Amino acid sequence: MKFTNRQFGELEFDEDHVVTFQGGLIGFENHRKFLIVDDEGSEPFRWLVSLEDGNLSFPLLDPGLLLPGYAVDAATGGGKTVFVIASLRPGVESSTVNLRSPVVIDNATRSARQVVLDDEGLPLQFPLVPSAAPAAGR
Amino acid sequence: MLILSRKAEEEIRLGENITVKVLSIHNGQVKLGIEAPRDVRVVRGELYAEIGQANLEASHADRDAAVKAAAGLIKPREKK
């Protein structure tokens, strides 16, 4: 199968690689079919690319890269892949990831959900890099 | 919008398998107990809106920004 995305061009993929969000992503409930795209130049980011809107893609990160202890109840028992969604702003210092509502993908069925974790201490905007600037002056 | 009056301990059933129970009412605050299947997302309304906003912002990311962020992401951490 083929789909053309504005940023990544023509993507060719097998149907069993399609990731299905039954309930969509929050705020994007009408988008159900996505593909996880690996893009060498922007590693370690990966991309959640809509197969219904060629303009829509979300940068993902493995939360283990930022927080080794980050755990998601919905992913216990194995067979699941967890990603956090990144908001990239001009300058990496102001870019963040959403730790409160990660994406959980079932590796076998390719069904996915954006879960909302109960822990209110998990920020929606967690800095991508530790803010070095304020500490440096002290 | 359907409007229902309920007292403490009373319930509302939504479809086959969702129950919303009024547990207590104190000082203008209502405590609700919600039973729903695991695949039904239960979220406070304002949090839902905030997550939608975060998703919307994330959807604007372009590849170039990710390439730059990736470089910044790796370097500061290697120094430490």
Backbone of each chain as ProteinMPNN parsed JSONL, in Angstrom:
{"seq_chain_A": "MKFTNRQFGELEFDEDHVVTFQGGLIGFENHRKFLIVDDEGSEPFRWLVSLEDGNLSFPLLDPGLLLPGYAVDAATGGGKTVFVIASLRPGVESSTVNLRSPVVIDNATRSARQVVLDDEGLPLQFPLVPSAAPAAGR", "coords_chain_A": {"N_chain_A": [[0.852, -1.182, 0.0], [0.304, 2.324, -0.491], [1.022, 5.674, 0.543], [0.975, 9.187, 0.557], [2.792, 11.528, 2.323], [3.114, 14.884, 3.399], [5.596, 15.628, 4.545], [7.233, 13.373, 4.464], [7.021, 12.243, 2.027], [6.337, 9.724, -0.466], [5.106, 6.879, 1.044], [5.617, 3.49, 1.414], [4.016, 0.573, 2.391], [3.181, -2.399, 4.309], [-0.054, -3.762, 4.895], [-0.364, -4.898, 7.412], [1.237, -3.384, 9.01], [-0.085, -1.16, 9.697], [-1.194, 1.015, 12.198], [-3.853, 1.098, 14.401], [-5.967, 3.356, 15.921], [-8.578, 2.994, 17.861], [-10.152, 4.878, 19.217], [-9.129, 7.172, 18.196], [-6.678, 9.872, 18.406], [-6.475, 12.097, 21.188], [-8.396, 14.905, 20.638], [-8.048, 14.517, 17.988], [-9.99, 12.757, 17.032], [-11.115, 11.71, 14.759], [-9.17, 10.56, 13.275], [-7.91, 7.522, 12.565], [-6.177, 5.644, 11.439], [-2.796, 4.999, 11.308], [0.759, 5.191, 10.679], [3.875, 4.05, 11.864], [6.713, 5.777, 11.361], [10.09, 5.507, 10.601], [12.673, 7.745, 10.521], [15.671, 8.428, 9.356], [17.275, 10.787, 9.592], [16.165, 12.263, 11.683], [16.37, 10.777, 13.965], [16.62, 10.335, 17.532], [13.877, 10.504, 17.227], [10.727, 9.214, 16.223], [7.981, 8.825, 13.946], [4.54, 9.38, 14.064], [2.432, 8.885, 11.688], [-0.343, 10.063, 10.0], [-2.627, 8.143, 8.097], [-4.699, 9.156, 6.86], [-4.675, 11.814, 6.503], [-2.562, 13.698, 4.79], [-1.095, 15.777, 5.777], [-0.608, 15.433, 8.393], [1.371, 14.592, 11.118], [3.03, 13.233, 13.954], [5.704, 13.778, 16.147], [7.433, 11.232, 17.874], [8.803, 9.846, 20.892], [10.817, 7.406, 22.498], [10.051, 6.908, 25.763], [11.868, 5.918, 27.586], [14.311, 6.934, 26.921], [14.388, 9.431, 28.035], [13.443, 9.242, 30.661], [14.358, 6.744, 32.502], [12.899, 5.24, 34.377], [10.244, 5.449, 33.745], [6.998, 4.255, 33.687], [4.136, 2.571, 32.457], [0.955, 1.638, 33.312], [-0.885, 0.451, 31.536], [0.766, -0.851, 29.851], [1.915, -2.917, 31.125], [2.86, -6.337, 31.467], [3.838, -6.813, 29.047], [4.56, -7.028, 25.459], [3.781, -4.629, 24.483], [4.291, -1.387, 23.097], [5.478, 1.718, 24.151], [5.123, 5.144, 23.561], [6.002, 8.599, 23.886], [4.555, 11.742, 23.015], [6.001, 14.396, 21.275], [6.296, 17.944, 21.566], [7.592, 20.125, 19.474], [9.416, 23.01, 19.599], [10.756, 26.173, 18.456], [14.09, 25.89, 19.063], [15.624, 23.607, 21.107], [15.558, 23.694, 23.847], [13.113, 24.698, 24.641], [11.386, 22.791, 23.867], [9.129, 20.059, 24.413], [7.879, 17.005, 25.972], [4.934, 15.004, 26.262], [4.15, 13.564, 29.118], [1.972, 12.715, 30.476], [-0.039, 11.613, 28.912], [0.619, 9.109, 27.205], [1.226, 7.185, 24.181], [0.126, 3.949, 23.595], [0.942, 0.996, 22.085], [-0.181, -2.082, 20.904], [1.849, -4.68, 20.181], [1.281, -7.002, 18.758], [-1.372, -6.884, 17.693], [-1.404, -4.386, 16.603], [-3.078, -2.458, 17.507], [-3.894, 0.633, 19.041], [-3.751, 3.094, 21.676], [-4.28, 6.325, 23.035], [-3.474, 6.839, 26.155], [-4.562, 8.149, 29.344], [-2.796, 8.931, 32.077], [-3.183, 8.277, 35.601], [-1.593, 9.575, 37.455], [-1.169, 12.663, 38.702], [1.094, 14.124, 38.887], [2.563, 13.87, 36.635], [3.831, 15.691, 33.997], [2.251, 17.506, 31.309], [3.848, 18.886, 29.737], [6.894, 18.189, 29.586], [10.267, 19.033, 29.866], [12.393, 18.549, 27.089], [15.121, 18.561, 27.25], [17.248, 18.797, 30.123], [16.93, 21.85, 31.865], [19.566, 23.766, 31.494], [20.411, 26.362, 31.569], [19.416, 28.233, 33.732], [20.67, 27.195, 36.009], [23.351, 27.444, 35.496], [24.301, 30.0, 36.128], [24.616, 30.096, 38.822]], "CA_chain_A": [[0.0, 0.0, 0.0], [1.087, 3.561, -0.586], [0.384, 6.901, 1.009], [1.918, 10.297, 0.445], [2.773, 12.501, 3.416], [3.763, 16.133, 2.998], [6.992, 15.72, 4.988], [8.033, 12.174, 4.242], [6.851, 11.79, 0.652], [5.554, 8.511, -0.668], [5.416, 5.806, 1.99], [5.111, 2.195, 0.968], [3.923, -0.217, 3.62], [2.273, -3.549, 4.355], [-1.262, -3.453, 5.648], [-0.258, -5.299, 8.826], [1.986, -2.397, 9.787], [-0.967, -0.032, 10.028], [-1.556, 1.118, 13.611], [-5.228, 1.592, 14.463], [-6.458, 3.96, 17.163], [-10.045, 2.897, 17.827], [-10.743, 6.137, 19.668], [-8.344, 8.296, 17.697], [-5.872, 10.595, 19.385], [-7.311, 13.119, 21.824], [-8.45, 16.086, 19.774], [-8.007, 14.056, 16.593], [-10.747, 11.517, 17.154], [-11.511, 11.165, 13.453], [-8.024, 9.923, 12.622], [-7.78, 6.187, 13.162], [-5.125, 4.829, 10.82], [-1.481, 5.645, 11.325], [1.935, 4.383, 10.422], [5.066, 4.513, 12.574], [7.74, 5.97, 10.344], [11.457, 5.764, 11.058], [13.302, 8.698, 9.63], [17.057, 8.364, 9.815], [17.832, 12.094, 9.928], [15.629, 12.851, 12.91], [16.488, 9.866, 15.105], [15.811, 9.19, 17.95], [12.443, 10.67, 17.019], [10.031, 8.442, 15.197], [6.843, 9.657, 13.543], [3.214, 8.803, 13.957], [1.981, 9.546, 10.459], [-1.738, 9.743, 9.661], [-2.866, 7.591, 6.758], [-5.945, 9.758, 6.384], [-4.421, 13.229, 6.246], [-1.159, 13.775, 4.394], [-0.424, 16.885, 6.466], [-0.609, 15.194, 9.837], [2.338, 13.647, 11.685], [3.403, 13.575, 15.325], [6.988, 13.195, 16.541], [7.362, 10.352, 19.036], [10.064, 9.447, 21.512], [10.82, 6.327, 23.482], [10.207, 7.618, 27.046], [13.029, 5.376, 28.281], [15.473, 7.779, 26.619], [14.356, 10.607, 28.912], [13.203, 8.81, 32.039], [14.49, 5.282, 32.5], [11.929, 4.588, 35.253], [8.871, 5.75, 33.321], [6.237, 3.018, 33.475], [2.731, 2.779, 32.123], [0.157, 0.47, 33.702], [-1.513, -0.183, 30.371], [1.769, -1.584, 29.088], [2.484, -4.01, 31.904], [2.524, -7.634, 30.892], [4.646, -6.968, 27.85], [3.906, -7.028, 24.164], [3.287, -3.29, 24.143], [5.3, -0.348, 22.91], [5.008, 3.008, 24.667], [5.777, 6.343, 23.045], [5.461, 9.891, 24.277], [4.442, 12.659, 21.878], [6.82, 15.587, 21.5], [5.959, 19.247, 20.991], [8.879, 20.728, 19.117], [9.339, 24.455, 19.41], [12.067, 26.676, 18.036], [15.033, 25.719, 20.177], [15.363, 22.345, 21.8], [15.345, 23.969, 25.27], [11.702, 24.965, 24.92], [10.596, 21.66, 23.38], [8.65, 19.233, 25.524], [7.129, 15.776, 25.674], [3.741, 14.823, 27.08], [4.299, 12.33, 29.913], [0.691, 12.373, 31.102], [-0.897, 10.792, 28.036], [1.433, 8.439, 26.192], [0.599, 6.296, 23.21], [0.456, 2.545, 23.861], [0.637, 0.196, 20.893], [-0.09, -3.53, 21.057], [2.742, -5.091, 19.102], [0.71, -8.095, 17.971], [-2.578, -6.5, 16.941], [-1.194, -3.027, 16.083], [-4.102, -1.521, 17.976], [-3.221, 1.628, 19.863], [-4.582, 4.037, 22.43], [-3.597, 7.37, 23.799], [-4.011, 6.684, 27.499], [-4.347, 9.275, 30.251], [-2.347, 8.314, 33.327], [-3.815, 8.841, 36.792], [-0.617, 10.351, 38.231], [-1.278, 14.085, 38.362], [2.421, 14.721, 38.897], [3.208, 13.733, 35.325], [3.529, 16.904, 33.246], [1.901, 17.485, 29.884], [4.968, 19.524, 29.044], [8.146, 17.867, 30.274], [11.34, 19.513, 28.976], [13.131, 17.547, 26.33], [16.471, 18.532, 27.821], [17.268, 19.467, 31.424], [17.214, 23.268, 31.606], [20.917, 24.023, 32.013], [20.68, 27.805, 31.613], [19.279, 28.913, 35.018], [21.596, 26.644, 36.995], [24.726, 27.782, 35.14], [24.693, 31.272, 36.723], [24.727, 30.0, 40.289]], "C_chain_A": [[0.891, 1.236, 0.0], [0.29, 4.735, -0.049], [1.419, 8.01, 0.936], [1.706, 11.281, 1.588], [3.579, 13.722, 2.977], [5.253, 16.141, 3.35], [7.846, 14.54, 4.552], [7.845, 11.582, 2.844], [6.046, 10.51, 0.566], [6.043, 7.402, 0.265], [4.812, 4.522, 1.453], [5.125, 1.26, 2.162], [2.982, -1.404, 3.446], [1.078, -3.195, 5.223], [-1.117, -3.835, 7.125], [0.659, -4.391, 9.643], [1.128, -1.201, 10.207], [-1.36, -0.109, 11.498], [-2.945, 1.756, 13.682], [-5.562, 2.112, 15.859], [-7.983, 3.91, 17.099], [-10.689, 4.224, 18.196], [-10.024, 7.361, 19.139], [-7.392, 8.821, 18.76], [-6.764, 11.68, 19.959], [-7.233, 14.407, 20.995], [-8.406, 15.756, 18.289], [-8.777, 12.744, 16.488], [-11.123, 10.899, 15.802], [-10.374, 10.461, 12.729], [-7.748, 8.594, 13.3], [-6.543, 5.43, 12.676], [-3.811, 5.601, 10.741], [-0.39, 4.648, 10.957], [3.057, 4.941, 11.294], [6.192, 4.584, 11.548], [9.076, 6.253, 11.018], [12.109, 6.666, 10.037], [14.725, 8.901, 10.136], [17.589, 9.709, 10.314], [17.359, 12.649, 11.256], [15.62, 11.868, 14.076], [17.042, 10.634, 16.313], [14.303, 9.402, 17.841], [11.953, 9.652, 15.998], [8.741, 9.209, 14.943], [5.573, 8.835, 13.457], [2.519, 9.554, 12.824], [0.558, 9.105, 10.141], [-1.819, 9.179, 8.252], [-4.183, 8.135, 6.194], [-5.784, 11.241, 6.054], [-2.927, 13.39, 6.005], [-0.385, 14.903, 5.065], [-0.139, 16.58, 7.93], [0.44, 14.167, 10.246], [2.781, 14.17, 13.046], [4.767, 12.974, 15.633], [6.854, 12.417, 17.847], [8.746, 10.13, 19.594], [9.82, 8.237, 22.4], [11.034, 6.993, 24.847], [11.407, 7.134, 27.847], [14.291, 6.192, 28.034], [15.56, 8.96, 27.578], [14.287, 10.202, 30.377], [13.245, 7.286, 32.092], [13.415, 4.576, 33.347], [10.478, 4.761, 34.846], [8.122, 4.455, 33.01], [4.769, 3.356, 33.267], [1.962, 1.507, 32.439], [-0.375, -0.299, 32.506], [-0.528, -1.033, 29.578], [2.381, -2.732, 29.887], [2.012, -5.335, 31.321], [3.224, -7.859, 29.569], [3.837, -6.938, 26.565], [3.386, -5.67, 23.724], [4.477, -2.343, 23.958], [4.704, 0.978, 23.359], [5.828, 4.13, 24.036], [5.198, 7.564, 23.734], [5.509, 10.807, 23.054], [5.2, 13.939, 22.219], [6.195, 16.82, 20.857], [7.265, 19.962, 20.729], [8.685, 22.198, 18.837], [10.699, 24.932, 18.927], [13.028, 26.589, 19.222], [14.67, 24.49, 20.984], [15.043, 22.587, 23.28], [13.874, 24.176, 25.601], [10.806, 23.83, 24.42], [10.275, 20.712, 24.533], [8.074, 17.908, 25.019], [5.982, 15.664, 26.682], [3.831, 13.483, 27.819], [2.961, 11.846, 30.468], [-0.145, 11.451, 30.215], [-0.092, 10.196, 26.886], [0.579, 7.609, 25.231], [1.072, 4.874, 23.505], [-0.002, 1.714, 22.667], [0.81, -1.285, 21.224], [0.706, -4.073, 19.866], [2.125, -6.148, 18.189], [-0.453, -7.625, 17.1], [-2.435, -5.149, 16.24], [-2.329, -2.088, 16.463], [-3.457, -0.61, 19.016], [-4.231, 2.512, 20.579], [-3.697, 5.158, 22.926], [-4.222, 7.324, 25.186], [-3.788, 7.977, 28.287], [-4.006, 8.667, 31.605], [-2.951, 9.035, 34.526], [-2.893, 9.79, 37.559], [-0.616, 11.822, 37.826], [0.063, 14.789, 38.374], [3.127, 14.629, 37.557], [2.843, 14.927, 34.449], [3.122, 16.632, 31.794], [3.036, 18.067, 29.066], [6.24, 19.3, 29.851], [9.3, 18.254, 29.349], [12.111, 18.366, 28.34], [14.568, 17.424, 26.844], [16.41, 19.22, 29.185], [17.645, 20.926, 31.211], [18.517, 23.647, 32.296], [21.128, 25.502, 32.291], [20.539, 28.42, 33.012], [20.315, 28.449, 36.047], [23.027, 27.132, 36.759], [25.203, 29.057, 35.841], [24.987, 31.181, 38.213], [26.081, 29.499, 40.766]], "O_chain_A": [[2.047, 1.205, 0.422], [-0.934, 4.79, -0.163], [2.598, 7.794, 1.22], [0.608, 11.797, 1.796], [4.586, 13.605, 2.279], [6.078, 16.601, 2.561], [9.041, 14.689, 4.3], [8.433, 10.552, 2.514], [5.187, 10.239, 1.406], [7.22, 7.04, 0.273], [3.638, 4.479, 1.084], [6.129, 1.163, 2.868], [2.116, -1.417, 2.572], [1.193, -2.419, 6.172], [-1.682, -3.171, 7.993], [0.837, -4.609, 10.841], [1.568, -0.345, 10.974], [-1.799, -1.151, 11.985], [-3.184, 2.815, 13.101], [-5.449, 1.388, 16.848], [-8.606, 4.686, 16.375], [-11.657, 4.648, 17.564], [-10.286, 8.476, 19.59], [-7.311, 8.285, 19.865], [-7.699, 12.135, 19.3], [-6.151, 14.916, 20.699], [-8.689, 16.603, 17.442], [-8.289, 11.758, 15.935], [-11.414, 9.706, 15.719], [-10.587, 9.837, 11.69], [-7.392, 8.551, 14.478], [-5.941, 4.665, 13.429], [-3.737, 6.697, 10.185], [-0.602, 3.436, 10.932], [3.182, 6.155, 11.449], [6.569, 3.578, 10.947], [9.182, 7.119, 11.886], [12.098, 6.386, 8.838], [14.947, 9.471, 11.205], [18.271, 9.768, 11.337], [18.072, 13.425, 11.893], [14.934, 12.1, 15.072], [17.874, 11.521, 16.122], [13.528, 8.569, 18.313], [12.655, 9.286, 15.056], [8.442, 10.159, 15.667], [5.536, 7.756, 12.866], [2.082, 10.694, 12.982], [0.286, 7.91, 10.025], [-1.165, 9.672, 7.333], [-4.704, 7.642, 5.194], [-6.642, 11.844, 5.409], [-2.124, 13.232, 6.924], [0.837, 14.981, 4.94], [0.497, 17.373, 8.624], [0.415, 13.023, 9.791], [2.893, 15.377, 13.264], [4.977, 11.783, 15.406], [6.238, 12.888, 18.803], [9.742, 10.213, 18.875], [8.744, 8.076, 22.976], [12.088, 7.585, 25.075], [11.913, 7.863, 28.7], [15.229, 6.153, 28.83], [16.649, 9.435, 27.899], [14.991, 10.756, 31.221], [12.263, 6.623, 31.759], [13.062, 3.433, 33.059], [9.578, 4.273, 35.529], [8.557, 3.659, 32.178], [4.245, 4.311, 33.839], [2.265, 0.436, 31.914], [-0.326, -1.528, 32.463], [-0.929, -1.837, 28.737], [3.259, -3.438, 29.392], [0.92, -5.439, 30.761], [3.208, -8.965, 29.029], [2.611, -6.837, 26.576], [2.655, -5.555, 22.74], [5.521, -2.497, 24.591], [3.578, 1.322, 23.0], [7.056, 4.073, 23.985], [4.03, 7.565, 24.124], [6.37, 10.672, 22.185], [5.055, 14.492, 23.31], [5.641, 16.757, 19.76], [7.963, 20.359, 21.661], [7.907, 22.59, 17.968], [11.68, 24.19, 18.981], [12.77, 27.174, 20.273], [13.551, 24.357, 21.478], [14.343, 21.788, 23.901], [13.434, 23.868, 26.709], [9.584, 23.913, 24.543], [11.039, 20.583, 25.49], [7.822, 17.721, 23.828], [6.065, 16.168, 27.803], [3.622, 12.419, 27.237], [2.838, 10.693, 30.883], [-0.878, 10.602, 30.721], [-0.111, 10.695, 25.76], [-0.61, 7.377, 25.451], [2.269, 4.627, 23.647], [-1.174, 1.728, 22.291], [1.84, -1.686, 21.765], [0.299, -3.944, 18.711], [2.41, -6.185, 16.992], [-0.509, -7.933, 15.909], [-3.248, -4.805, 15.382], [-2.525, -1.052, 15.829], [-2.584, -1.033, 19.774], [-5.38, 2.66, 20.163], [-2.513, 4.962, 23.202], [-5.372, 7.726, 25.367], [-2.933, 8.791, 27.937], [-4.825, 7.973, 32.206], [-3.199, 10.24, 34.482], [-3.365, 10.705, 38.235], [-0.131, 12.184, 36.755], [0.169, 15.929, 37.923], [4.177, 15.242, 37.363], [1.663, 15.154, 34.183], [3.577, 15.682, 31.156], [3.178, 17.789, 27.875], [6.611, 20.119, 30.692], [9.32, 17.857, 28.184], [12.426, 17.362, 28.979], [15.147, 16.338, 26.869], [15.604, 20.13, 29.381], [18.575, 21.22, 30.461], [18.568, 23.825, 33.513], [21.931, 25.864, 33.151], [21.475, 29.085, 33.457], [20.778, 29.245, 36.863], [23.82, 27.226, 37.696], [26.395, 29.187, 36.122], [25.552, 32.109, 38.792], [26.304, 29.373, 41.97]]}, "seq_chain_B": "MLILSRKAEEEIRLGENITVKVLSIHNGQVKLGIEAPRDVRVVRGELYAEIGQANLEASHADRDAAVKAAAGLIKPREKK", "coords_chain_B": {"N_chain_B": [[-28.905, 18.617, 25.356], [-29.17, 16.197, 27.861], [-30.709, 16.45, 30.958], [-30.483, 15.42, 34.258], [-31.619, 14.88, 37.575], [-29.908, 13.827, 40.449], [-29.407, 12.141, 43.551], [-27.094, 11.709, 46.319], [-25.532, 8.517, 46.288], [-27.094, 7.612, 44.249], [-27.386, 6.446, 40.834], [-26.327, 6.681, 37.359], [-26.848, 5.088, 34.33], [-24.953, 4.541, 31.451], [-25.454, 3.443, 28.369], [-24.679, -0.047, 27.886], [-22.656, -0.804, 29.684], [-21.547, 1.183, 31.306], [-21.365, 2.921, 34.307], [-22.253, 5.65, 36.268], [-21.871, 6.887, 39.403], [-23.166, 8.874, 41.984], [-21.295, 9.635, 44.65], [-20.888, 11.296, 46.885], [-21.886, 14.535, 48.119], [-20.535, 17.534, 48.851], [-20.062, 20.73, 50.139], [-20.377, 22.087, 47.626], [-18.976, 20.382, 46.006], [-18.978, 17.534, 44.026], [-18.621, 14.104, 44.367], [-17.797, 11.554, 42.22], [-18.262, 8.178, 41.232], [-17.002, 6.097, 38.779], [-17.675, 3.495, 36.627], [-16.366, 1.756, 34.018], [-15.633, 0.089, 30.907], [-12.244, -0.926, 30.187], [-11.316, 0.136, 27.786], [-12.61, 2.478, 27.493], [-12.086, 5.855, 27.688], [-11.697, 7.733, 30.527], [-11.706, 10.901, 31.592], [-10.996, 14.004, 33.193], [-12.719, 16.897, 32.105], [-11.291, 19.34, 31.599], [-8.664, 18.504, 31.505], [-8.701, 16.828, 29.338], [-9.092, 18.707, 27.31], [-6.68, 20.101, 27.508], [-4.836, 18.13, 26.794], [-5.627, 17.669, 24.2], [-4.896, 20.115, 23.119], [-2.121, 19.979, 23.443], [-1.583, 17.846, 21.725], [-2.38, 19.001, 19.337], [-0.474, 21.001, 19.065], [1.809, 19.416, 18.864], [1.345, 18.226, 16.43], [2.074, 20.074, 14.59], [4.748, 19.929, 14.203], [7.699, 20.037, 12.292], [9.92, 18.16, 10.192], [12.502, 19.208, 10.078], [12.694, 20.648, 12.465], [12.714, 18.53, 14.206], [15.07, 17.284, 13.517], [16.918, 19.169, 14.387], [16.243, 19.256, 17.11], [16.863, 16.668, 17.809], [19.628, 16.642, 17.637], [20.246, 18.435, 19.7], [19.196, 17.052, 21.774], [20.77, 14.836, 22.128], [23.392, 15.781, 22.57], [23.579, 17.502, 25.072], [23.095, 15.627, 27.024], [25.086, 13.808, 26.782], [27.258, 15.136, 27.762], [26.928, 15.148, 30.5]], "CA_chain_B": [[-28.305, 17.999, 26.555], [-30.096, 15.551, 28.81], [-30.46, 16.906, 32.33], [-31.069, 14.52, 35.248], [-31.293, 15.163, 38.976], [-29.546, 12.623, 41.188], [-28.961, 12.363, 44.928], [-25.968, 10.855, 46.707], [-25.781, 7.067, 46.232], [-27.867, 7.239, 43.05], [-26.54, 6.165, 39.671], [-26.794, 6.844, 35.981], [-26.248, 4.097, 33.445], [-24.732, 4.983, 30.076], [-25.336, 2.254, 27.533], [-24.734, -1.351, 28.538], [-21.657, -1.148, 30.679], [-20.934, 2.323, 31.999], [-22.177, 3.411, 35.417], [-21.744, 6.826, 36.978], [-22.568, 6.936, 40.685], [-22.889, 10.031, 42.839], [-20.872, 9.07, 45.93], [-21.166, 12.258, 47.952], [-21.984, 15.945, 47.723], [-20.102, 18.327, 50.006], [-19.529, 22.077, 49.875], [-20.322, 22.408, 46.205], [-18.164, 19.43, 45.249], [-19.64, 16.242, 43.845], [-17.671, 13.016, 44.152], [-18.421, 10.576, 41.336], [-17.591, 6.912, 40.975], [-17.292, 5.736, 37.389], [-17.285, 2.153, 36.194], [-16.428, 1.685, 32.555], [-14.646, -0.846, 30.36], [-10.889, -0.376, 30.116], [-11.038, 0.885, 26.554], [-13.3, 3.77, 27.527], [-11.219, 6.822, 28.326], [-12.406, 8.594, 31.478], [-10.774, 12.0, 31.848], [-11.587, 15.299, 33.523], [-12.914, 17.67, 30.882], [-10.265, 20.346, 31.323], [-7.434, 17.789, 31.144], [-8.92, 16.372, 27.965], [-8.856, 19.857, 26.435], [-5.242, 20.412, 27.529], [-4.127, 17.105, 26.013], [-5.955, 17.962, 22.799], [-4.077, 21.262, 22.736], [-0.736, 19.484, 23.315], [-1.534, 17.057, 20.483], [-2.468, 19.928, 18.203], [0.836, 21.644, 18.934], [2.751, 18.396, 18.388], [1.066, 17.903, 15.028], [2.671, 21.101, 13.734], [6.202, 19.759, 14.137], [8.234, 19.58, 11.019], [11.051, 17.263, 10.276], [13.711, 19.992, 10.356], [12.717, 20.93, 13.904], [13.077, 17.278, 14.877], [16.503, 17.038, 13.27], [17.637, 20.061, 15.305], [15.988, 18.817, 18.483], [17.579, 15.408, 18.015], [21.035, 16.991, 17.889], [20.291, 19.032, 21.03], [18.791, 16.036, 22.74], [21.86, 13.893, 22.368], [24.616, 16.417, 23.071], [23.667, 17.903, 26.485], [23.062, 14.453, 27.893], [26.379, 13.114, 26.731], [28.211, 15.909, 28.563], [26.726, 14.944, 31.928]], "C_chain_B": [[-29.386, 17.421, 27.457], [-29.742, 16.012, 30.224], [-31.21, 16.007, 33.31], [-30.711, 14.999, 36.645], [-31.014, 13.852, 39.688], [-29.127, 13.004, 42.596], [-27.746, 11.466, 45.192], [-26.426, 9.404, 46.714], [-26.579, 6.655, 44.985], [-26.944, 7.162, 41.836], [-27.187, 6.621, 38.369], [-26.104, 5.762, 35.165], [-26.137, 4.678, 32.047], [-24.524, 3.741, 29.225], [-25.329, 1.006, 28.389], [-23.819, -1.439, 29.758], [-20.912, 0.034, 31.294], [-21.902, 2.813, 33.079], [-21.488, 4.61, 36.048], [-22.56, 6.943, 38.259], [-22.176, 8.2, 41.442], [-22.546, 9.477, 44.223], [-21.208, 10.019, 47.073], [-21.234, 13.66, 47.378], [-21.644, 16.773, 48.958], [-19.574, 19.669, 49.542], [-19.361, 22.357, 48.388], [-19.469, 21.465, 45.384], [-18.862, 18.068, 45.221], [-18.575, 15.183, 43.606], [-18.381, 11.919, 43.356], [-17.593, 9.304, 41.281], [-17.995, 6.439, 39.59], [-16.808, 4.32, 37.116], [-17.464, 2.082, 34.696], [-15.42, 0.661, 32.075], [-13.306, -0.149, 30.178], [-10.65, 0.483, 28.883], [-11.813, 2.2, 26.48], [-12.442, 4.746, 28.328], [-12.042, 7.708, 29.25], [-11.428, 9.678, 31.927], [-11.551, 13.242, 32.264], [-11.62, 16.16, 32.261], [-11.793, 18.633, 30.574], [-8.941, 19.685, 30.942], [-7.52, 17.304, 29.695], [-8.615, 17.505, 26.979], [-7.365, 20.197, 26.37], [-4.448, 19.406, 26.695], [-4.39, 17.316, 24.521], [-5.101, 19.107, 22.273], [-2.617, 20.839, 22.535], [-0.59, 18.67, 22.025], [-1.538, 17.963, 19.261], [-1.113, 20.59, 17.961], [1.866, 20.655, 18.373], [2.573, 18.13, 16.899], [1.673, 18.925, 14.072], [4.172, 20.895, 13.514], [6.651, 19.409, 12.728], [9.553, 18.858, 11.232], [12.34, 18.018, 10.635], [13.844, 20.307, 11.843], [13.155, 19.685, 14.673], [14.562, 16.973, 14.702], [17.334, 17.892, 14.236], [17.474, 19.602, 16.757], [16.768, 17.546, 18.793], [19.047, 15.688, 18.342], [21.186, 17.556, 19.303], [20.013, 18.026, 22.12], [19.961, 15.132, 23.121], [23.036, 14.578, 23.042], [24.612, 16.759, 24.576], [23.722, 16.697, 27.411], [24.405, 13.717, 27.891], [27.404, 13.81, 27.625], [28.144, 15.524, 30.045], [27.324, 13.639, 32.427]], "O_chain_B": [[-30.38, 18.077, 27.77], [-28.578, 15.958, 30.622], [-32.426, 15.85, 33.209], [-29.598, 15.478, 36.866], [-31.769, 12.888, 39.56], [-28.555, 14.073, 42.809], [-27.42, 10.586, 44.396], [-27.556, 9.097, 47.094], [-26.715, 5.463, 44.707], [-25.86, 7.746, 41.825], [-28.384, 6.898, 38.287], [-24.899, 5.55, 35.304], [-27.097, 5.238, 31.517], [-23.506, 3.061, 29.36], [-25.897, 0.987, 29.481], [-24.168, -2.076, 30.752], [-19.777, -0.108, 31.747], [-23.075, 3.081, 32.819], [-20.289, 4.58, 36.324], [-23.782, 7.08, 38.217], [-20.998, 8.547, 41.527], [-23.409, 8.912, 44.895], [-21.744, 9.604, 48.101], [-20.712, 13.935, 46.298], [-22.348, 16.733, 49.967], [-18.731, 19.734, 48.648], [-18.304, 22.817, 47.954], [-19.251, 21.704, 44.196], [-19.275, 17.535, 46.251], [-17.719, 15.347, 42.736], [-19.43, 11.421, 43.765], [-16.363, 9.354, 41.282], [-19.18, 6.384, 39.262], [-15.644, 4.001, 37.357], [-18.551, 2.313, 34.166], [-14.442, 0.389, 32.771], [-13.245, 1.072, 30.032], [-9.878, 1.441, 28.924], [-11.684, 2.946, 25.509], [-12.115, 4.5, 29.489], [-12.984, 8.364, 28.803], [-10.427, 9.379, 32.578], [-12.637, 13.502, 31.748], [-10.686, 16.156, 31.46], [-11.374, 18.748, 29.422], [-8.178, 20.237, 30.149], [-6.55, 17.362, 28.939], [-7.969, 17.294, 25.952], [-6.849, 20.54, 25.306], [-3.513, 19.773, 25.984], [-3.494, 17.161, 23.691], [-4.639, 19.079, 21.132], [-1.958, 21.274, 21.59], [0.41, 18.793, 21.319], [-0.815, 17.737, 18.29], [-0.662, 20.725, 16.824], [2.684, 21.007, 17.523], [3.539, 17.841, 16.192], [1.774, 18.667, 12.872], [4.79, 21.611, 12.726], [6.039, 18.575, 12.06], [10.19, 18.938, 12.283], [13.164, 17.521, 11.403], [14.933, 20.249, 12.413], [13.876, 19.779, 15.665], [15.222, 16.473, 15.614], [18.309, 17.422, 14.822], [18.435, 19.567, 17.525], [17.27, 17.37, 19.903], [19.631, 15.047, 19.215], [22.126, 17.211, 20.02], [20.523, 18.129, 23.236], [20.112, 14.726, 24.273], [23.62, 14.032, 23.978], [25.53, 16.359, 25.292], [24.34, 16.758, 28.474], [24.793, 13.091, 28.878], [28.301, 13.171, 28.175], [29.148, 15.563, 30.755], [27.229, 13.332, 33.616]]}, "name": "protein", "num_of_chains": 2, "seq": "MKFTNRQFGELEFDEDHVVTFQGGLIGFENHRKFLIVDDEGSEPFRWLVSLEDGNLSFPLLDPGLLLPGYAVDAATGGGKTVFVIASLRPGVESSTVNLRSPVVIDNATRSARQVVLDDEGLPLQFPLVPSAAPAAGRMLILSRKAEEEIRLGENITVKVLSIHNGQVKLGIEAPRDVRVVRGELYAEIGQANLEASHADRDAAVKAAAGLIKPREKK"}
